[in-house]
Amino acid sequence: MSYLNNALVQFFVYVHKLVANLINDPNYSYGLAIIFVTLIIKVILLPLNIKSIRSSIRMTRIQPEAKKLQDKYKNDPQRAQQEMMKLYKEKGVSPFGGCLPLLIQWPILLALYYVFNNITGINGVTFLWIKDLAKPDIVLAVLAGATQYYAGLIMNPSGGKDNPQGKQAAAMNLYMSLFMIVISWKLKAALVLYWVVSNLIQMGQTILTKKLEEKHMAENNA
């Protein structure tokens, strides 16, 4: 973790210097640097995101088959679970595939917590409505939870109505969203700004990838 922490500190400082060369006002340069760093991280994670989104689409498409298995083995939960796992393996999907990008981002989030705790330049810096990037912001905390929830909802729009694994994924999305509001209430605004921007980018990536994947499937079916 220490290597990742130090690497991200140097990376953020480098990005901020590039931005500061164009925009001298720190009230804009630091906020924009956070946004650019977030964008770069999301681009790096894009292949993983695309794989997870495709898994989510396939999961939605096999819901009718999954429902048939649940009905067939409703009196034998263990057998139903085994048959569901076989179906997932056959179709190449994971019931929690949509949650993978979130899990991967946690080490990055923890590393950025270290970054913003060790960069004193953000102290007293304002950005948009944020009065101080080094202090908590209530509006950002709410936005962190809201964008977290909708990013998960877009990834898994079915809400898990047809299978226990989907219900668990939907519940996890809700709990994680509420958890983000609670912890963001006391985190530095700089870190929460990263998370909000990351969620917004995730929404865009999910919507675009789903459209392309569905078009691709439709062409193959035709």
Beta strands, then each sheet from edge to edge (+ up, - down):
end
